[in-house]
């Protein structure tokens, strides 16, 4: 089968399309023929070995995909050959024509969802769910500011928060992105490049500020977030690309919490709950991943450039 392989850490050019042996499912494993593969910013960090977290070389990138079950190993009972599934984590890597998974890593893909939408579920929507409900403990009736709402995680956060009964304020840096955020259910949308946009956010909350901030770029925004967060508010750091200096007294004055999060810290119990909610959301139509680009598997390098471009919106997907 064809797969993308990384044999050295570096820029997008290290992503090489190669012929590799087709993996065979062992006990309680599932082999999935991928129809779409999700590309996430974390894939670029691992490829570049940011924070010395790069996988052991060589490896096939990716944790997200959707497709059809090709084969099930001994003892596998969760799915059967021919089932439509989306993948949340793999044993062999997702940037390939087929991927090997433990049976707990595959989830049913409702008939009303496309394979591209299925490939957009795991990292973006599971991250948004974990941040909103496990870390921030969001409650219906609260206001959430999604700071950078037009990307994959941001759109997931908007849809999940709206479905749970929160008031949603989203930000985006382009007119197209802001229009998309409104279309996906935000009550209000702001231009995070405009002077005074956070003053408008405070005005929209009756002067109190948002109870929760979903922060996609903490190095640019965390100090500003502390200035507008509500009393006893929670800021969840979902994305960060550098150091930031803050005045911690702002957190003290608001009795506010700054919460780090990473999806790989979610417990098995939490992950099971996350995916049960995501499957239901796909099935009933409250969750609707927005696909921005579909690229051939051979253009994996281009996909890593696209997912990191300023103003990027929606989901980038590779098609094997």
N, C-alpha and C positions, 0 to 999 in steps of 0.2 A: 504494500500500500504506500501511498505518498503521504509524507508528513513533513512539517517544518521542524528543523533541528537547529539547536544552538550548541556550537562546539567551543565558543569562547565568548566571554562577556564583552559587551560593547554597544555600539549604536545599532539602529535598525538593520544595517547591512549584514549583521551576523546571523540573521534569520535566513536559513537556506532550505529550499525544497529538496527533499531526498527520498529515495526509495528505501523503505525499512520493512522488516518482517511484520506480518500481521499478528498482533497479540492473540493469544488463546485464553478464553476464560477459565480460571480455576474455580475451586469451590466458592460458592456464594458470590461469584463475579458475573458481570454482564458485559458483553461486547456490543457497542452501539455503532451503527453506521451513521456518521454525521451528515446532516443536510445543511447545517449552519453552525458556525463557531463564533462565540462572543469574544470581542477584544476589549480589554479593560486597562486603565492606566497602570494598575498593579503589575500587569504583564511586562510593561516597559521598565518598571523599577527592578523586577527580577532579572530581566535580560541584561540590564546595565550593572547588576550586582550592587544597587544602591543599598546602603546600610548593611552590606555584607550578608544579604539574605538570599543571594542567588542560589538556585538549585545546583546539585552536583552535575557537572558537565560529563558528557553531552546530555541534553534533555529536549523534550518536546514541550513547548509552552502551552499555557491555557488551562482553565478550569471549567469553562462554560461551553456548552454545546446543546444541540437538539437534533434528534434524528429518530431512527427506527431500530429497535432491538434486533441485532443480527443473530446472537446466540447467547444462551444462558448456561453457566457452569453448574456442576453438581451441587445440589442443595439449594439452588436459587429458586425462590418461590414468589418473589415480589412482582416480577414481570415475566412475559413470555415473548418468544420471537414474533416480530411483527408489530409489537406495541409501539405507539408514538410516545416519546419521552423527552424530557429535558434533563440535562446533566448538571449537577452541582458538585463539582470536584471529580477528578479522575485519578486512576493509577498510572496511566501511560502518557497523559497530556492530551489536550483537546485539539490542537492545531494539526489535524490529521483527517484522513478519510474515515478512519474508525478509531474509537477510543475504548479502553478497558476501564471499567468502573467496579467498585464494590456495589452490591445491590442497594445499599442504603444511599448511594449517591445518585440514583436515577429516580425521577419523579414523573408521574403521568402528565402528558401534554394534552390538554383538552382539545377537542376537534375544532373549536372555533378560533384557536390560536395557530399562527403560522410557525414554521420551524425557526425563522429569524426571530420572532418574538420569544420563542422558547429559549433561544440562545442568549437573549437579553435578560433572563430572569435571575440567575444565581447571584453573581456578584453585585449588580446594581440594586436589585429589589431586596435581596436578603440583607445587604448592607443597610439600605434605607430602613427596613423593618427593625433590624437589630438596634440601629441608632435611635430610632423614634421610640420604640416600645420597651426594649430591654435596658437601654442606657438612660434615655431621657424620661422614661415612664410617662409618655404623653397621654393626656386624658382628653376626652371629648369636651369641647367648650374652650380649650386653651387656644392661644394663637402661636403659630410656629412661623418663623422666618427661615425660608430655605435659601441660603446664600449661595447662589450659583445653581439655579433650578433647572437649567435647560439641558444639562448633561444626563447621562443614564441614571446615576444615583439620584440626582435632583428631581427628575421626572417621577421616579419611583416614590420618592418622599412626598411629592405633591399629591399623587394619586392615593397613596396609603393614608396620609393625614386627612385628606378630604373624606375618604371612605369611613374613617373613624370619628368624624364629626368635629375636627379641629378647624379653626379659621386659618387659612394659608396665605401667606405673603411670600411671593417668589421674586428673585432678582435674576436678571440676565443682561449681558452686555451688548446685545444686538436687537434690532427691532424684530427680526425673524424669531430669535430666541424668546423674546418677551411675548410675542403672539402665541408661540407654542405653549409657553407656561400657562397662559390664560386658557388655552384650548384644553389643557390637561387637567383643569379644575381649580387653579389658584383663584382665590377671591380678589387678590390685588397683585400687581406686578410692578416692579421698580427697575430702573436702569442703574446698575451698580457702578456705572462710570460717570453718573451725573452728580454734580455738587449738591449736597443737602439731601440725598436720597434717604439716608437713615433718619433725618429729621421727619421726613414724610412717613417713614415706618412707625415712628413713635406717635405721630399724629393719628395714624390709622388705628392705633391701639388705645386711643383715648388718653394718651400721655403716659401710659404705663410701660410701654415697650413689650416686645414679644416674650412669652414665657419660655420659649424654646428657640434656639437657633441651631440649624443644621449647617455646619461650616465646612465648605469644600476646599477652601484655600486659606488656612489659618494664618500663614505667614503674611498675607496681605490684609487680613480682616480682623484678627482676634482682638487687638486693642480697640478697634472701633466697635466690635460686638459688645465688649464689656461696658462701653459707654451707653448702650441702648437696651441691654437686656433688662427684663423686669426684675423686681424684687424676688429673690429666691428662684431666679431663672436658671436654666441649664443650657450650656453651650456644648454641643457635641462636635468634636474635631474628627471629621471624616477624611479630609484631605489636607496635605501640607507639603510645600515644596521649598522650605528653607527656614531659617531661624527668624524669630520674632521677639521684639522687646515689648513687654507689657508693664503697666502699672498695676500691680496686684492689689493695691488699695481699692481699685474699682470693684474687684470681685468681693473684697471685704465689705464695702459699703452696701452692696446689693445682696449679700449673703448668697452669692451666685456660685454655681459649680461649673468648672471646665472639665469635661469628660472626654478622655480619649476612647477610641473604639477601633477595633479591627475584627473583621468577620471571622478570622480563624481562631479568635478567642471564644466564640460562641460554643456553648456546651452541646453535646449530642442531643440533649432534651430540648434545648432552645432551637437547634437547627431543625429538629422534627416539627416543632410548632411553626417555625417560620415557613417551611415548605408546605405544610398543610394549609396555611393561610394564603400563600401565593398561588397554589393550585386552585383553590376556591375562588380567589380574586380573578384569575384568568378565566375560569369557567363562567363566572357570573358577569364578566365584562367590566368590573370596576378597575382592573389593572390592564393597561393597554400600552405595552412598550412601543416606543416610537423608534423606528429604524431610520437612521440617517444615511448610511452607505452600506452596500453589499459589494464586497470585493472578492475576486478569486483567491483561493488559498495561496497561490504563487505570489500574490501581492501582499504578503504578511508584513513586509517592511513598510510599505505605504500605509498599511492600517495602523502601525505603531506611530507613524508621523501624524496621521489624521486624528487619532484619539487624544493627542496632546496639544493640538492646535488651539490657540486662544479663540474663544467664541464657539468652540465645538458644541454641538447640540445633538441630542438623540444618541443612538447606539450604532457602533461600527461592527459589522458582521462579516466574517469570511465564509465563502461558499466553496467547499471541497469539490 
